Amino acid sequence: MAIAQMNWGRMRFPLNDPRMVEFAEALGDVYSIAEGHSGFIWRISDCDAEEQLSAMGYDERTSATVSVWDSVEALKRYTFETRHGTFLGRAGEWFEKVAGPQLVLWNTEHTDRPTFREAFARLKHLEKHGDTSRAYGWPQ
């Protein structure tokens, strides 16, 4: 068993805006850290992410990631104990506040490759029903 996660946000400005330079320049490094991190299995490619989000009606200011990890603990270590955590702490500089949850987790198989359509459906389930076996937030 593994876990999948999707997190998303609404950027204050398009990624190519000068006010987003520091964030934009760090993305490659942050993704490399994830891909090399213990417990990482897979993440949706940038090209597939852009294509899927666009097909669902999201614009270029939507930033989102879907990935699969071998455990919640591995994902937490990456999220909070690497350079990603430093940037997460500064999210208000680059992201607007949005209503509802920005992260959803669910149990999956190591070989599953979830889509954004599935991930946003699970996020809506989490928002409507709270933590369930179908979708949940960070375990306490």
ABEGO torsion letter per residue (X at the ends): XBBBBBBBBBBABBAABAAAAAAAAAAAAAAAAAAABBGBABBBBAAAAAAAAAAAGBBAABBBBBBBBABAAAAAAAAAABAAAAAAAAAAAABBBBBEBABBBBBBBAABBBBAAAAAAAAAAAAAAEBBAABBBBBX
